[in-house]
């Protein structure tokens, strides 16, 4: 096997970045950064067990990709707005 020299780390990162930048199109678009359970818990300031409970009760919409649970940021925002008094 030959060795490859890619140059500075920034150049290597550019070579690996083959996807266009995320534009966060929202609920109508595909390019939206989905959040994992740990990130949702961090944003709400609760433990992951609380998030799993909300998901199980259907209080927080989510999607499952294989064994991964993901939450759309727009759904999290709607959930937060619905809990304000």
PDB file of N, CA, C and O in Angstrom:
ATOM      1  N   UNK A   1       0.840  -1.185   0.000  1.00  0.00           N
ATOM      2  CA  UNK A   1       0.000   0.000   0.000  1.00  0.00           C
ATOM      3  C   UNK A   1       0.878   1.240   0.000  1.00  0.00           C
ATOM      4  O   UNK A   1       1.883   1.294   0.709  1.00  0.00           O
ATOM      5  N   UNK A   2       0.507   2.222  -0.783  1.00  0.00           N
ATOM      6  CA  UNK A   2       1.254   3.465  -0.840  1.00  0.00           C
ATOM      7  C   UNK A   2       0.795   4.425   0.233  1.00  0.00           C
ATOM      8  O   UNK A   2      -0.308   4.318   0.769  1.00  0.00           O
ATOM      9  N   UNK A   3       1.665   5.358   0.529  1.00  0.00           N
ATOM     10  CA  UNK A   3       1.273   6.369   1.502  1.00  0.00           C
ATOM     11  C   UNK A   3       0.838   7.617   0.760  1.00  0.00           C
ATOM     12  O   UNK A   3       1.367   7.945  -0.302  1.00  0.00           O
ATOM     13  N   UNK A   4      -0.125   8.301   1.332  1.00  0.00           N
ATOM     14  CA  UNK A   4      -0.643   9.525   0.725  1.00  0.00           C
ATOM     15  C   UNK A   4      -0.365  10.689   1.654  1.00  0.00           C
ATOM     16  O   UNK A   4      -0.545  10.586   2.867  1.00  0.00           O
ATOM     17  N   UNK A   5       0.066  11.777   1.088  1.00  0.00           N
ATOM     18  CA  UNK A   5       0.288  12.989   1.863  1.00  0.00           C
ATOM     19  C   UNK A   5      -0.776  13.998   1.459  1.00  0.00           C
ATOM     20  O   UNK A   5      -0.828  14.440   0.312  1.00  0.00           O
ATOM     21  N   UNK A   6      -1.626  14.357   2.420  1.00  0.00           N
ATOM     22  CA  UNK A   6      -2.718  15.269   2.142  1.00  0.00           C
ATOM     23  C   UNK A   6      -2.367  16.714   2.456  1.00  0.00           C
ATOM     24  O   UNK A   6      -3.122  17.615   2.091  1.00  0.00           O
ATOM     25  N   UNK A   7      -1.269  16.958   3.109  1.00  0.00           N
ATOM     26  CA  UNK A   7      -0.921  18.337   3.441  1.00  0.00           C
ATOM     27  C   UNK A   7      -1.483  18.726   4.796  1.00  0.00           C
ATOM     28  O   UNK A   7      -1.693  17.869   5.654  1.00  0.00           O
ATOM     29  N   UNK A   8      -1.729  20.022   4.994  1.00  0.00           N
ATOM     30  CA  UNK A   8      -2.216  20.507   6.290  1.00  0.00           C
ATOM     31  C   UNK A   8      -3.548  19.871   6.679  1.00  0.00           C
ATOM     32  O   UNK A   8      -4.312  19.412   5.830  1.00  0.00           O
ATOM     33  N   UNK A   9      -3.800  19.856   7.965  1.00  0.00           N
ATOM     34  CA  UNK A   9      -5.032  19.253   8.485  1.00  0.00           C
ATOM     35  C   UNK A   9      -6.267  19.916   7.889  1.00  0.00           C
ATOM     36  O   UNK A   9      -7.273  19.247   7.650  1.00  0.00           O
ATOM     37  N   UNK A  10      -6.205  21.215   7.648  1.00  0.00           N
ATOM     38  CA  UNK A  10      -7.358  21.909   7.074  1.00  0.00           C
ATOM     39  C   UNK A  10      -7.690  21.360   5.689  1.00  0.00           C
ATOM     40  O   UNK A  10      -8.859  21.218   5.328  1.00  0.00           O
ATOM     41  N   UNK A  11      -6.652  21.055   4.923  1.00  0.00           N
ATOM     42  CA  UNK A  11      -6.864  20.509   3.584  1.00  0.00           C
ATOM     43  C   UNK A  11      -7.499  19.124   3.668  1.00  0.00           C
ATOM     44  O   UNK A  11      -8.404  18.808   2.897  1.00  0.00           O
ATOM     45  N   UNK A  12      -7.034  18.309   4.590  1.00  0.00           N
ATOM     46  CA  UNK A  12      -7.627  16.979   4.768  1.00  0.00           C
ATOM     47  C   UNK A  12      -9.079  17.104   5.163  1.00  0.00           C
ATOM     48  O   UNK A  12      -9.911  16.341   4.672  1.00  0.00           O
ATOM     49  N   UNK A  13      -9.414  18.039   6.035  1.00  0.00           N
ATOM     50  CA  UNK A  13     -10.801  18.229   6.454  1.00  0.00           C
ATOM     51  C   UNK A  13     -11.652  18.633   5.257  1.00  0.00           C
ATOM     52  O   UNK A  13     -12.789  18.180   5.129  1.00  0.00           O
ATOM     53  N   UNK A  14     -11.115  19.485   4.375  1.00  0.00           N
ATOM     54  CA  UNK A  14     -11.856  19.882   3.187  1.00  0.00           C
ATOM     55  C   UNK A  14     -12.130  18.692   2.281  1.00  0.00           C
ATOM     56  O   UNK A  14     -13.204  18.598   1.686  1.00  0.00           O
ATOM     57  N   UNK A  15     -11.169  17.785   2.172  1.00  0.00           N
ATOM     58  CA  UNK A  15     -11.358  16.604   1.341  1.00  0.00           C
ATOM     59  C   UNK A  15     -12.442  15.692   1.906  1.00  0.00           C
ATOM     60  O   UNK A  15     -13.178  15.056   1.151  1.00  0.00           O
ATOM     61  N   UNK A  16     -12.539  15.628   3.220  1.00  0.00           N
ATOM     62  CA  UNK A  16     -13.529  14.761   3.850  1.00  0.00           C
ATOM     63  C   UNK A  16     -14.917  15.374   3.830  1.00  0.00           C
ATOM     64  O   UNK A  16     -15.907  14.647   3.913  1.00  0.00           O
ATOM     65  N   UNK A  17     -15.015  16.677   3.723  1.00  0.00           N
ATOM     66  CA  UNK A  17     -16.303  17.362   3.750  1.00  0.00           C
ATOM     67  C   UNK A  17     -16.890  17.369   2.342  1.00  0.00           C
ATOM     68  O   UNK A  17     -16.702  18.323   1.586  1.00  0.00           O
ATOM     69  N   UNK A  18     -17.597  16.305   1.999  1.00  0.00           N
ATOM     70  CA  UNK A  18     -18.168  16.186   0.666  1.00  0.00           C
ATOM     71  C   UNK A  18     -19.622  16.618   0.620  1.00  0.00           C
ATOM     72  O   UNK A  18     -20.200  16.708  -0.463  1.00  0.00           O
ATOM     73  N   UNK A  19     -20.230  16.888   1.774  1.00  0.00           N
ATOM     74  CA  UNK A  19     -21.632  17.284   1.822  1.00  0.00           C
ATOM     75  C   UNK A  19     -21.746  18.800   1.854  1.00  0.00           C
ATOM     76  O   UNK A  19     -20.895  19.471   2.438  1.00  0.00           O
ATOM     77  N   UNK A  20     -22.795  19.352   1.229  1.00  0.00           N
ATOM     78  CA  UNK A  20     -22.982  20.801   1.307  1.00  0.00           C
ATOM     79  C   UNK A  20     -23.301  21.213   2.734  1.00  0.00           C
ATOM     80  O   UNK A  20     -23.769  20.385   3.514  1.00  0.00           O
ATOM     81  N   UNK A  21     -23.065  22.454   3.095  1.00  0.00           N
ATOM     82  CA  UNK A  21     -23.353  22.893   4.457  1.00  0.00           C
ATOM     83  C   UNK A  21     -24.827  22.720   4.794  1.00  0.00           C
ATOM     84  O   UNK A  21     -25.692  22.852   3.927  1.00  0.00           O
ATOM     85  N   UNK A  22     -25.104  22.426   6.051  1.00  0.00           N
ATOM     86  CA  UNK A  22     -26.478  22.238   6.517  1.00  0.00           C
ATOM     87  C   UNK A  22     -27.191  23.582   6.516  1.00  0.00           C
ATOM     88  O   UNK A  22     -26.704  24.554   7.095  1.00  0.00           O
ATOM     89  N   UNK A  23     -28.340  23.631   5.865  1.00  0.00           N
ATOM     90  CA  UNK A  23     -29.104  24.877   5.813  1.00  0.00           C
ATOM     91  C   UNK A  23     -30.288  24.857   6.755  1.00  0.00           C
ATOM     92  O   UNK A  23     -31.049  25.823   6.800  1.00  0.00           O
ATOM     93  N   UNK A  24     -30.468  23.776   7.516  1.00  0.00           N
ATOM     94  CA  UNK A  24     -31.575  23.666   8.474  1.00  0.00           C
ATOM     95  C   UNK A  24     -32.895  24.091   7.861  1.00  0.00           C
ATOM     96  O   UNK A  24     -33.491  25.080   8.288  1.00  0.00           O
ATOM     97  N   UNK A  25     -33.356  23.352   6.865  1.00  0.00           N
ATOM     98  CA  UNK A  25     -34.578  23.701   6.170  1.00  0.00           C
ATOM     99  C   UNK A  25     -35.821  23.544   7.037  1.00  0.00           C
ATOM    100  O   UNK A  25     -36.861  24.123   6.723  1.00  0.00           O
ATOM    101  N   UNK A  26     -35.741  22.790   8.101  1.00  0.00           N
ATOM    102  CA  UNK A  26     -36.877  22.657   9.004  1.00  0.00           C
ATOM    103  C   UNK A  26     -37.773  21.494   8.634  1.00  0.00           C
ATOM    104  O   UNK A  26     -37.360  20.598   7.899  1.00  0.00           O
ATOM    105  N   UNK A  27     -39.017  21.503   9.148  1.00  0.00           N
ATOM    106  CA  UNK A  27     -39.919  20.360   9.000  1.00  0.00           C
ATOM    107  C   UNK A  27     -40.249  20.013   7.545  1.00  0.00           C
ATOM    108  O   UNK A  27     -40.585  18.864   7.258  1.00  0.00           O
ATOM    109  N   UNK A  28     -40.161  20.971   6.626  1.00  0.00           N
ATOM    110  CA  UNK A  28     -40.496  20.681   5.238  1.00  0.00           C
ATOM    111  C   UNK A  28     -39.307  20.191   4.442  1.00  0.00           C
ATOM    112  O   UNK A  28     -39.480  19.701   3.326  1.00  0.00           O
ATOM    113  N   UNK A  29     -38.108  20.308   4.977  1.00  0.00           N
ATOM    114  CA  UNK A  29     -36.915  19.902   4.246  1.00  0.00           C
ATOM    115  C   UNK A  29     -36.232  18.737   4.896  1.00  0.00           C
ATOM    116  O   UNK A  29     -36.551  18.355   6.022  1.00  0.00           O
ATOM    117  N   UNK A  30     -35.294  18.178   4.180  1.00  0.00           N
ATOM    118  CA  UNK A  30     -34.561  17.027   4.685  1.00  0.00           C
ATOM    119  C   UNK A  30     -33.371  17.449   5.522  1.00  0.00           C
ATOM    120  O   UNK A  30     -33.033  16.770   6.492  1.00  0.00           O
ATOM    121  N   UNK A  31     -32.724  18.558   5.171  1.00  0.00           N
ATOM    122  CA  UNK A  31     -31.502  18.966   5.861  1.00  0.00           C
ATOM    123  C   UNK A  31     -31.807  19.642   7.174  1.00  0.00           C
ATOM    124  O   UNK A  31     -31.891  20.868   7.252  1.00  0.00           O
ATOM    125  N   UNK A  32     -31.970  18.855   8.182  1.00  0.00           N
ATOM    126  CA  UNK A  32     -32.190  19.368   9.524  1.00  0.00           C
ATOM    127  C   UNK A  32     -31.370  18.503  10.466  1.00  0.00           C
ATOM    128  O   UNK A  32     -31.442  17.276  10.396  1.00  0.00           O
ATOM    129  N   UNK A  33     -30.603  19.112  11.330  1.00  0.00           N
ATOM    130  CA  UNK A  33     -29.806  18.336  12.258  1.00  0.00           C
ATOM    131  C   UNK A  33     -30.720  17.695  13.286  1.00  0.00           C
ATOM    132  O   UNK A  33     -31.315  18.384  14.115  1.00  0.00           O
ATOM    133  N   UNK A  34     -30.831  16.387  13.232  1.00  0.00           N
ATOM    134  CA  UNK A  34     -31.633  15.668  14.208  1.00  0.00           C
ATOM    135  C   UNK A  34     -30.846  15.558  15.497  1.00  0.00           C
ATOM    136  O   UNK A  34     -29.619  15.458  15.483  1.00  0.00           O
ATOM    137  N   UNK A  35     -31.555  15.576  16.601  1.00  0.00           N
ATOM    138  CA  UNK A  35     -30.922  15.561  17.915  1.00  0.00           C
ATOM    139  C   UNK A  35     -31.037  14.178  18.539  1.00  0.00           C
ATOM    140  O   UNK A  35     -32.076  13.525  18.438  1.00  0.00           O
ATOM    141  N   UNK A  36     -29.969  13.739  19.180  1.00  0.00           N
ATOM    142  CA  UNK A  36     -30.007  12.498  19.927  1.00  0.00           C
ATOM    143  C   UNK A  36     -30.610  12.730  21.310  1.00  0.00           C
ATOM    144  O   UNK A  36     -30.794  13.871  21.734  1.00  0.00           O
ATOM    145  N   UNK A  37     -30.910  11.653  21.997  1.00  0.00           N
ATOM    146  CA  UNK A  37     -31.527  11.734  23.323  1.00  0.00           C
ATOM    147  C   UNK A  37     -30.642  12.525  24.287  1.00  0.00           C
ATOM    148  O   UNK A  37     -31.153  13.343  25.052  1.00  0.00           O
ATOM    149  N   UNK A  38     -29.352  12.302  24.267  1.00  0.00           N
ATOM    150  CA  UNK A  38     -28.451  13.005  25.179  1.00  0.00           C
ATOM    151  C   UNK A  38     -28.459  14.511  24.917  1.00  0.00           C
ATOM    152  O   UNK A  38     -28.427  15.307  25.855  1.00  0.00           O
ATOM    153  N   UNK A  39     -28.503  14.901  23.644  1.00  0.00           N
ATOM    154  CA  UNK A  39     -28.530  16.323  23.307  1.00  0.00           C
ATOM    155  C   UNK A  39     -29.851  16.969  23.730  1.00  0.00           C
ATOM    156  O   UNK A  39     -29.864  18.096  24.225  1.00  0.00           O
ATOM    157  N   UNK A  40     -30.950  16.259  23.537  1.00  0.00           N
ATOM    158  CA  UNK A  40     -32.256  16.774  23.969  1.00  0.00           C
ATOM    159  C   UNK A  40     -32.253  16.952  25.490  1.00  0.00           C
ATOM    160  O   UNK A  40     -32.721  17.968  26.003  1.00  0.00           O
ATOM    161  N   UNK A  41     -31.728  15.966  26.194  1.00  0.00           N
ATOM    162  CA  UNK A  41     -31.654  16.053  27.657  1.00  0.00           C
ATOM    163  C   UNK A  41     -30.791  17.231  28.087  1.00  0.00           C
ATOM    164  O   UNK A  41     -31.146  17.954  29.018  1.00  0.00           O
ATOM    165  N   UNK A  42     -29.667  17.426  27.418  1.00  0.00           N
ATOM    166  CA  UNK A  42     -28.789  18.541  27.750  1.00  0.00           C
ATOM    167  C   UNK A  42     -29.492  19.877  27.531  1.00  0.00           C
ATOM    168  O   UNK A  42     -29.403  20.777  28.366  1.00  0.00           O
ATOM    169  N   UNK A  43     -30.190  20.000  26.407  1.00  0.00           N
ATOM    170  CA  UNK A  43     -30.880  21.259  26.107  1.00  0.00           C
ATOM    171  C   UNK A  43     -32.003  21.560  27.093  1.00  0.00           C
ATOM    172  O   UNK A  43     -32.274  22.722  27.396  1.00  0.00           O
ATOM    173  N   UNK A  44     -32.656  20.512  27.594  1.00  0.00           N
ATOM    174  CA  UNK A  44     -33.740  20.717  28.552  1.00  0.00           C
ATOM    175  C   UNK A  44     -33.251  20.729  29.996  1.00  0.00           C
ATOM    176  O   UNK A  44     -34.007  21.088  30.899  1.00  0.00           O
ATOM    177  N   UNK A  45     -32.017  20.348  30.221  1.00  0.00           N
ATOM    178  CA  UNK A  45     -31.474  20.324  31.569  1.00  0.00           C
ATOM    179  C   UNK A  45     -32.043  19.216  32.429  1.00  0.00           C
ATOM    180  O   UNK A  45     -32.244  19.386  33.631  1.00  0.00           O
ATOM    181  N   UNK A  46     -32.303  18.069  31.795  1.00  0.00           N
ATOM    182  CA  UNK A  46     -32.835  16.910  32.514  1.00  0.00           C
ATOM    183  C   UNK A  46     -31.980  15.691  32.166  1.00  0.00           C
ATOM    184  O   UNK A  46     -31.097  15.766  31.311  1.00  0.00           O
ATOM    185  N   UNK A  47     -32.247  14.584  32.827  1.00  0.00           N
ATOM    186  CA  UNK A  47     -31.496  13.360  32.537  1.00  0.00           C
ATOM    187  C   UNK A  47     -32.119  12.634  31.342  1.00  0.00           C
ATOM    188  O   UNK A  47     -33.259  12.899  30.962  1.00  0.00           O
ATOM    189  N   UNK A  48     -31.357  11.726  30.768  1.00  0.00           N
ATOM    190  CA  UNK A  48     -31.848  11.000  29.601  1.00  0.00           C
ATOM    191  C   UNK A  48     -33.057  10.127  29.945  1.00  0.00           C
ATOM    192  O   UNK A  48     -33.903   9.887  29.084  1.00  0.00           O
ATOM    193  N   UNK A  49     -33.151   9.653  31.177  1.00  0.00           N
ATOM    194  CA  UNK A  49     -34.309   8.840  31.579  1.00  0.00           C
ATOM    195  C   UNK A  49     -35.599   9.644  31.442  1.00  0.00           C
ATOM    196  O   UNK A  49     -36.633   9.096  31.060  1.00  0.00           O
ATOM    197  N   UNK A  50     -35.546  10.931  31.749  1.00  0.00           N
ATOM    198  CA  UNK A  50     -36.722  11.796  31.600  1.00  0.00           C
ATOM    199  C   UNK A  50     -37.114  11.890  30.128  1.00  0.00           C
ATOM    200  O   UNK A  50     -38.299  11.855  29.798  1.00  0.00           O
ATOM    201  N   UNK A  51     -36.137  12.007  29.255  1.00  0.00           N
ATOM    202  CA  UNK A  51     -36.423  12.091  27.821  1.00  0.00           C
ATOM    203  C   UNK A  51     -37.043  10.786  27.335  1.00  0.00           C
ATOM    204  O   UNK A  51     -38.020  10.803  26.586  1.00  0.00           O
ATOM    205  N   UNK A  52     -36.481   9.655  27.757  1.00  0.00           N
ATOM    206  CA  UNK A  52     -37.055   8.375  27.350  1.00  0.00           C
ATOM    207  C   UNK A  52     -38.500   8.244  27.824  1.00  0.00           C
ATOM    208  O   UNK A  52     -39.328   7.675  27.113  1.00  0.00           O
ATOM    209  N   UNK A  53     -38.816   8.757  29.001  1.00  0.00           N
ATOM    210  CA  UNK A  53     -40.193   8.733  29.499  1.00  0.00           C
ATOM    211  C   UNK A  53     -41.107   9.589  28.627  1.00  0.00           C
ATOM    212  O   UNK A  53     -42.216   9.174  28.291  1.00  0.00           O
ATOM    213  N   UNK A  54     -40.644  10.780  28.261  1.00  0.00           N
ATOM    214  CA  UNK A  54     -41.430  11.659  27.391  1.00  0.00           C
ATOM    215  C   UNK A  54     -41.673  10.995  26.030  1.00  0.00           C
ATOM    216  O   UNK A  54     -42.765  11.095  25.470  1.00  0.00           O
ATOM    217  N   UNK A  55     -40.665  10.331  25.514  1.00  0.00           N
ATOM    218  CA  UNK A  55     -40.794   9.645  24.233  1.00  0.00           C
ATOM    219  C   UNK A  55     -41.777   8.488  24.328  1.00  0.00           C
ATOM    220  O   UNK A  55     -42.611   8.307  23.442  1.00  0.00           O
ATOM    221  N   UNK A  56     -41.683   7.703  25.397  1.00  0.00           N
ATOM    222  CA  UNK A  56     -42.552   6.540  25.578  1.00  0.00           C
ATOM    223  C   UNK A  56     -44.013   6.945  25.727  1.00  0.00           C
ATOM    224  O   UNK A  56     -44.903   6.242  25.249  1.00  0.00           O
ATOM    225  N   UNK A  57     -44.267   8.076  26.388  1.00  0.00           N
ATOM    226  CA  UNK A  57     -45.640   8.567  26.568  1.00  0.00           C
ATOM    227  C   UNK A  57     -46.179   9.248  25.318  1.00  0.00           C
ATOM    228  O   UNK A  57     -47.376   9.518  25.225  1.00  0.00           O
ATOM    229  N   UNK A  58     -45.307   9.525  24.362  1.00  0.00           N
ATOM    230  CA  UNK A  58     -45.747  10.206  23.153  1.00  0.00           C
ATOM    231  C   UNK A  58     -45.799  11.713  23.304  1.00  0.00           C
ATOM    232  O   UNK A  58     -46.354  12.401  22.447  1.00  0.00           O
ATOM    233  N   UNK A  59     -45.231  12.237  24.379  1.00  0.00           N
ATOM    234  CA  UNK A  59     -45.244  13.680  24.612  1.00  0.00           C
ATOM    235  C   UNK A  59     -44.266  14.426  23.717  1.00  0.00           C
ATOM    236  O   UNK A  59     -44.463  15.605  23.425  1.00  0.00           O
ATOM    237  N   UNK A  60     -43.222  13.750  23.284  1.00  0.00           N
ATOM    238  CA  UNK A  60     -42.199  14.367  22.446  1.00  0.00           C
ATOM    239  C   UNK A  60     -42.051  13.531  21.180  1.00  0.00           C
ATOM    240  O   UNK A  60     -41.584  12.394  21.243  1.00  0.00           O
ATOM    241  N   UNK A  61     -42.445  14.083  20.026  1.00  0.00           N
ATOM    242  CA  UNK A  61     -42.335  13.319  18.779  1.00  0.00           C
ATOM    243  C   UNK A  61     -40.883  12.960  18.478  1.00  0.00           C
ATOM    244  O   UNK A  61     -39.962  13.712  18.797  1.00  0.00           O
ATOM    245  N   UNK A  62     -40.700  11.809  17.865  1.00  0.00           N
ATOM    246  CA  UNK A  62     -39.358  11.359  17.532  1.00  0.00           C
ATOM    247  C   UNK A  62     -39.411  10.404  16.353  1.00  0.00           C
ATOM    248  O   UNK A  62     -40.476   9.937  15.950  1.00  0.00           O
ATOM    249  N   UNK A  63     -38.242  10.131  15.817  1.00  0.00           N
ATOM    250  CA  UNK A  63     -38.135   9.099  14.792  1.00  0.00           C
ATOM    251  C   UNK A  63     -37.076   8.106  15.247  1.00  0.00           C
ATOM    252  O   UNK A  63     -36.171   8.433  16.015  1.00  0.00           O
ATOM    253  N   UNK A  64     -37.215   6.907  14.758  1.00  0.00           N
ATOM    254  CA  UNK A  64     -36.244   5.865  15.083  1.00  0.00           C
ATOM    255  C   UNK A  64     -35.529   5.473  13.800  1.00  0.00           C
ATOM    256  O   UNK A  64     -36.158   5.128  12.800  1.00  0.00           O
ATOM    257  N   UNK A  65     -34.219   5.531  13.847  1.00  0.00           N
ATOM    258  CA  UNK A  65     -33.387   5.111  12.729  1.00  0.00           C
ATOM    259  C   UNK A  65     -32.561   3.939  13.234  1.00  0.00           C
ATOM    260  O   UNK A  65     -31.600   4.110  13.984  1.00  0.00           O
ATOM    261  N   UNK A  66     -32.953   2.755  12.811  1.00  0.00           N
ATOM    262  CA  UNK A  66     -32.379   1.522  13.346  1.00  0.00           C
ATOM    263  C   UNK A  66     -32.594   1.542  14.871  1.00  0.00           C
ATOM    264  O   UNK A  66     -33.738   1.560  15.325  1.00  0.00           O
ATOM    265  N   UNK A  67     -31.527   1.538  15.652  1.00  0.00           N
ATOM    266  CA  UNK A  67     -31.674   1.574  17.105  1.00  0.00           C
ATOM    267  C   UNK A  67     -31.499   2.969  17.690  1.00  0.00           C
ATOM    268  O   UNK A  67     -31.471   3.133  18.910  1.00  0.00           O
ATOM    269  N   UNK A  68     -31.381   3.965  16.836  1.00  0.00           N
ATOM    270  CA  UNK A  68     -31.150   5.335  17.302  1.00  0.00           C
ATOM    271  C   UNK A  68     -32.457   6.117  17.318  1.00  0.00           C
ATOM    272  O   UNK A  68     -33.239   6.062  16.370  1.00  0.00           O
ATOM    273  N   UNK A  69     -32.678   6.835  18.391  1.00  0.00           N
ATOM    274  CA  UNK A  69     -33.838   7.719  18.511  1.00  0.00           C
ATOM    275  C   UNK A  69     -33.368   9.126  18.213  1.00  0.00           C
ATOM    276  O   UNK A  69     -32.360   9.577  18.757  1.00  0.00           O
ATOM    277  N   UNK A  70     -34.097   9.827  17.347  1.00  0.00           N
ATOM    278  CA  UNK A  70     -33.750  11.191  16.982  1.00  0.00           C
ATOM    279  C   UNK A  70     -34.972  12.093  17.090  1.00  0.00           C
ATOM    280  O   UNK A  70     -36.101  11.674  16.838  1.00  0.00           O
ATOM    281  N   UNK A  71     -34.720  13.339  17.471  1.00  0.00           N
ATOM    282  CA  UNK A  71     -35.782  14.331  17.634  1.00  0.00           C
ATOM    283  C   UNK A  71     -35.474  15.508  16.714  1.00  0.00           C
ATOM    284  O   UNK A  71     -34.344  15.994  16.671  1.00  0.00           O
ATOM    285  N   UNK A  72     -36.483  15.958  15.984  1.00  0.00           N
ATOM    286  CA  UNK A  72     -36.324  17.140  15.131  1.00  0.00           C
ATOM    287  C   UNK A  72     -36.288  18.380  16.022  1.00  0.00           C
ATOM    288  O   UNK A  72     -37.098  18.500  16.941  1.00  0.00           O
ATOM    289  N   UNK A  73     -35.373  19.290  15.765  1.00  0.00           N
ATOM    290  CA  UNK A  73     -35.313  20.518  16.564  1.00  0.00           C
ATOM    291  C   UNK A  73     -36.644  21.278  16.587  1.00  0.00           C
ATOM    292  O   UNK A  73     -37.010  21.857  17.610  1.00  0.00           O
ATOM    293  N   UNK A  74     -37.359  21.279  15.471  1.00  0.00           N
ATOM    294  CA  UNK A  74     -38.656  21.968  15.425  1.00  0.00           C
ATOM    295  C   UNK A  74     -39.651  21.319  16.388  1.00  0.00           C
ATOM    296  O   UNK A  74     -40.440  22.015  17.027  1.00  0.00           O
ATOM    297  N   UNK A  75     -39.616  19.986  16.495  1.00  0.00           N
ATOM    298  CA  UNK A  75     -40.505  19.288  17.434  1.00  0.00           C
ATOM    299  C   UNK A  75     -40.126  19.597  18.877  1.00  0.00           C
ATOM    300  O   UNK A  75     -40.998  19.731  19.736  1.00  0.00           O
ATOM    301  N   UNK A  76     -38.838  19.710  19.140  1.00  0.00           N
ATOM    302  CA  UNK A  76     -38.401  20.062  20.490  1.00  0.00           C
ATOM    303  C   UNK A  76     -38.870  21.470  20.836  1.00  0.00           C
ATOM    304  O   UNK A  76     -39.330  21.713  21.952  1.00  0.00           O
ATOM    305  N   UNK A  77     -38.760  22.391  19.897  1.00  0.00           N
ATOM    306  CA  UNK A  77     -39.206  23.769  20.120  1.00  0.00           C
ATOM    307  C   UNK A  77     -40.718  23.821  20.377  1.00  0.00           C
ATOM    308  O   UNK A  77     -41.176  24.545  21.261  1.00  0.00           O
ATOM    309  N   UNK A  78     -41.484  23.057  19.605  1.00  0.00           N
ATOM    310  CA  UNK A  78     -42.928  22.987  19.814  1.00  0.00           C
ATOM    311  C   UNK A  78     -43.253  22.432  21.182  1.00  0.00           C
ATOM    312  O   UNK A  78     -44.140  22.937  21.870  1.00  0.00           O
ATOM    313  N   UNK A  79     -42.538  21.392  21.578  1.00  0.00           N
ATOM    314  CA  UNK A  79     -42.733  20.793  22.905  1.00  0.00           C
ATOM    315  C   UNK A  79     -42.469  21.840  24.000  1.00  0.00           C
ATOM    316  O   UNK A  79     -43.249  21.968  24.943  1.00  0.00           O
ATOM    317  N   UNK A  80     -41.385  22.571  23.867  1.00  0.00           N
ATOM    318  CA  UNK A  80     -41.039  23.589  24.872  1.00  0.00           C
ATOM    319  C   UNK A  80     -42.114  24.672  24.923  1.00  0.00           C
ATOM    320  O   UNK A  80     -42.547  25.064  26.006  1.00  0.00           O
ATOM    321  N   UNK A  81     -42.540  25.148  23.776  1.00  0.00           N
ATOM    322  CA  UNK A  81     -43.579  26.191  23.735  1.00  0.00           C
ATOM    323  C   UNK A  81     -44.873  25.699  24.363  1.00  0.00           C
ATOM    324  O   UNK A  81     -45.571  26.467  25.025  1.00  0.00           O
ATOM    325  N   UNK A  82     -45.203  24.418  24.161  1.00  0.00           N
ATOM    326  CA  UNK A  82     -46.420  23.852  24.730  1.00  0.00           C
ATOM    327  C   UNK A  82     -46.376  23.695  26.239  1.00  0.00           C
ATOM    328  O   UNK A  82     -47.422  23.581  26.877  1.00  0.00           O
ATOM    329  N   UNK A  83     -45.196  23.687  26.814  1.00  0.00           N
ATOM    330  CA  UNK A  83     -45.054  23.515  28.259  1.00  0.00           C
ATOM    331  C   UNK A  83     -44.992  24.848  29.010  1.00  0.00           C
ATOM    332  O   UNK A  83     -45.057  24.871  30.239  1.00  0.00           O
ATOM    333  N   UNK A  84     -44.866  25.950  28.279  1.00  0.00           N
ATOM    334  CA  UNK A  84     -44.798  27.259  28.948  1.00  0.00           C
ATOM    335  C   UNK A  84     -46.157  27.602  29.526  1.00  0.00           C
ATOM    336  O   UNK A  84     -47.196  27.293  28.944  1.00  0.00           O
ATOM    337  N   UNK A  85     -46.130  28.245  30.682  1.00  0.00           N
ATOM    338  CA  UNK A  85     -47.395  28.627  31.324  1.00  0.00           C
ATOM    339  C   UNK A  85     -47.600  30.106  31.237  1.00  0.00           C
ATOM    340  O   UNK A  85     -48.609  30.619  31.720  1.00  0.00           O
TER     341      UNK A  85
END
